[in-house]
Amino acid sequence: MTDSLLPHAPSLDEPLEMLTACHERIEAQLKTLERLLVYLPPHGADDQARQAARNVLRYFELAGPNHHADEERNLFPTLIARAGASETATVQSFVRELLEDHRQMAAALDVVRGQLGLIAEGRSAALEADAVHALADVYRRHIAKENERLIPLSRRLLRPEDIATLSRAMTERRSTAYRG
């Protein structure tokens, strides 16, 4: 039997799989935010709501920046360097589009971050539905672009040594974050 009964959790030795797994974790955080919208009106900022808000904040403040740095500092420049002459302009344009998404995602997250901080502290039970939906929409559109276009492009263009370099950079970034 070749299929494992256990789910495969990618490691940093599999950087493209890690980026895809991160997308799944982002989706889980977005779903938590959407559940909070329904939960807060009848329950307020109780223990569960405060913990959910803290978890979402922690994810977006720790893992999110690492994910973007993986792409912006390591993956995107390597893809541009590996693109053949006939596709350099297309790859550069796509990278600019993804970078603009990152800016929009950061702006949308800033709006929600303040609200979550107050919920996490138990000082408010207000979470604006429009802000949560805007955040979820921009993230989901971006994730779809990356899953449908960026990951296949990366698999096609990156060489084994590029994958190894990306893996080392991702590992170092995370070990630095945990050290302090």
C-alpha positions as CSV (number, residue, x, y, z in Angstrom):
1,M,0.0,0.0,0.0
2,T,1.6,3.3,-1.1
3,D,-1.0,5.7,0.3
4,S,-0.5,6.6,3.9
5,L,-3.5,6.7,6.3
6,L,-1.9,9.7,8.0
7,P,-2.1,13.2,6.5
8,H,1.2,14.5,5.1
9,A,2.5,17.6,6.8
10,P,5.0,19.3,4.6
11,S,8.3,20.3,6.1
12,L,10.6,23.2,5.3
13,D,12.5,20.8,3.0
14,E,9.4,21.1,0.7
15,P,9.1,24.9,0.4
16,L,6.4,25.0,-2.3
17,E,4.3,22.5,-0.3
18,M,4.8,24.6,2.8
19,L,3.5,27.7,1.0
20,T,0.4,25.8,-0.1
21,A,-0.1,24.4,3.4
22,C,0.1,28.0,4.7
23,H,-2.7,28.9,2.4
24,E,-4.8,26.2,4.0
25,R,-4.0,27.6,7.5
26,I,-4.9,31.1,6.3
27,E,-8.2,29.8,5.1
28,A,-8.8,28.3,8.6
29,Q,-8.1,31.7,10.2
30,L,-10.5,33.4,7.8
31,K,-13.2,30.9,8.7
32,T,-12.6,31.6,12.4
33,L,-13.1,35.3,11.7
34,E,-16.3,34.6,9.9
35,R,-17.5,32.4,12.8
36,L,-16.6,35.2,15.2
37,L,-19.0,37.5,13.3
38,V,-21.9,35.2,14.2
39,Y,-20.6,34.3,17.6
40,L,-20.0,37.8,19.1
41,P,-23.5,39.3,19.0
42,P,-25.1,36.7,21.3
43,H,-22.0,35.8,23.4
44,G,-19.9,39.0,23.5
45,A,-16.1,38.8,24.1
46,D,-16.3,35.7,26.3
47,D,-13.3,33.4,26.9
48,Q,-13.9,31.5,23.5
49,A,-14.1,34.8,21.6
50,R,-11.0,36.2,23.2
51,Q,-9.1,33.0,22.6
52,A,-10.2,32.9,18.9
53,A,-9.2,36.6,18.5
54,R,-5.8,35.9,20.0
55,N,-5.2,32.9,17.8
56,V,-6.1,34.8,14.6
57,L,-3.9,37.7,15.6
58,R,-1.0,35.4,16.5
59,Y,-1.2,33.6,13.2
60,F,-1.3,36.8,11.1
61,E,1.4,38.5,13.2
62,L,3.8,35.5,13.1
63,A,3.2,33.2,10.2
64,G,1.8,35.7,7.8
65,P,4.8,38.0,7.6
66,N,7.1,34.9,7.2
67,H,5.0,33.7,4.3
68,H,5.2,37.0,2.5
69,A,8.9,37.3,3.2
70,D,9.4,33.8,1.7
71,E,7.8,35.0,-1.4
72,E,9.0,38.6,-1.7
73,R,12.6,38.1,-0.6
74,N,13.3,34.6,-2.1
75,L,10.7,33.1,-4.4
76,F,9.7,36.1,-6.5
77,P,13.3,37.2,-7.3
78,T,14.3,33.7,-8.2
79,L,11.3,33.2,-10.5
80,I,12.2,36.4,-12.3
81,A,15.8,35.3,-12.7
82,R,14.8,31.9,-14.0
83,A,12.2,33.1,-16.5
84,G,13.3,32.8,-20.0
85,A,13.5,35.8,-22.3
86,S,10.1,35.1,-23.8
87,E,8.3,35.1,-20.4
88,T,10.3,37.6,-18.3
89,A,7.8,40.4,-18.8
90,T,4.9,38.1,-18.0
91,V,6.5,36.8,-14.8
92,Q,7.5,40.3,-13.7
93,S,4.0,41.5,-14.3
94,F,2.5,38.6,-12.3
95,V,5.0,39.3,-9.4
96,R,3.9,43.0,-9.4
97,E,0.3,41.9,-9.2
98,L,1.1,39.6,-6.3
99,L,3.0,42.3,-4.5
100,E,0.0,44.7,-4.9
101,D,-2.2,42.0,-3.4
102,H,0.2,41.8,-0.4
103,R,-0.2,45.6,0.1
104,Q,-4.0,45.3,-0.1
105,M,-4.0,42.3,2.3
106,A,-1.9,44.3,4.8
107,A,-4.3,47.2,4.6
108,A,-7.3,45.0,5.1
109,L,-5.7,43.2,7.9
110,D,-4.8,46.5,9.7
111,V,-8.5,47.3,9.9
112,V,-9.4,44.0,11.4
113,R,-6.3,43.7,13.6
114,G,-7.4,46.6,15.8
115,Q,-10.9,45.2,16.3
116,L,-9.4,41.7,17.1
117,G,-7.0,43.3,19.6
118,L,-9.9,44.8,21.5
119,I,-11.8,41.5,21.5
120,A,-8.7,39.6,22.6
121,E,-8.5,42.0,25.6
122,G,-12.2,41.7,26.3
123,R,-12.7,45.4,25.8
124,S,-15.1,45.1,22.8
125,A,-17.3,42.6,21.1
126,A,-17.4,44.6,17.8
127,L,-16.1,43.0,14.6
128,E,-17.2,44.8,11.5
129,A,-18.6,42.4,8.9
130,D,-17.6,44.5,6.0
131,A,-14.0,44.6,7.2
132,V,-13.9,40.8,7.7
133,H,-15.4,40.1,4.3
134,A,-13.0,42.5,2.6
135,L,-10.1,40.8,4.3
136,A,-11.4,37.3,3.4
137,D,-12.1,38.3,-0.2
138,V,-8.6,39.8,-0.8
139,Y,-6.9,36.8,0.8
140,R,-9.0,34.2,-1.0
141,R,-8.4,35.9,-4.4
142,H,-4.7,36.0,-3.7
143,I,-4.5,32.4,-2.6
144,A,-6.4,31.3,-5.7
145,K,-3.8,33.1,-7.9
146,E,-0.9,31.5,-6.0
147,N,-2.4,28.0,-6.0
148,E,-3.5,28.1,-9.6
149,R,-0.6,30.1,-11.1
150,L,2.3,30.8,-8.8
151,I,2.9,27.2,-7.5
152,P,2.8,25.6,-11.0
153,L,5.0,28.4,-12.4
154,S,7.5,27.7,-9.5
155,R,7.5,24.0,-10.1
156,R,8.3,24.6,-13.8
157,L,11.0,27.3,-13.4
158,L,12.8,26.5,-10.2
159,R,15.8,24.2,-10.2
160,P,16.7,21.8,-7.4
161,E,19.3,24.2,-6.1
162,D,16.6,27.0,-6.0
163,I,14.3,24.8,-4.0
164,A,17.2,24.1,-1.6
165,T,18.0,27.8,-1.3
166,L,14.4,28.6,-0.7
167,S,14.2,25.9,2.0
168,R,17.3,27.2,3.8
169,A,15.9,30.8,3.7
170,M,12.5,29.7,5.1
171,T,14.2,27.6,7.8
172,E,16.5,30.5,8.8
173,R,13.6,33.0,8.8
174,R,11.6,30.8,11.2
175,S,14.5,29.9,13.4
176,T,15.3,33.6,13.8
177,A,11.7,34.4,14.6
178,Y,11.6,31.8,17.3
179,R,15.0,33.0,18.8
180,G,13.6,36.4,19.4
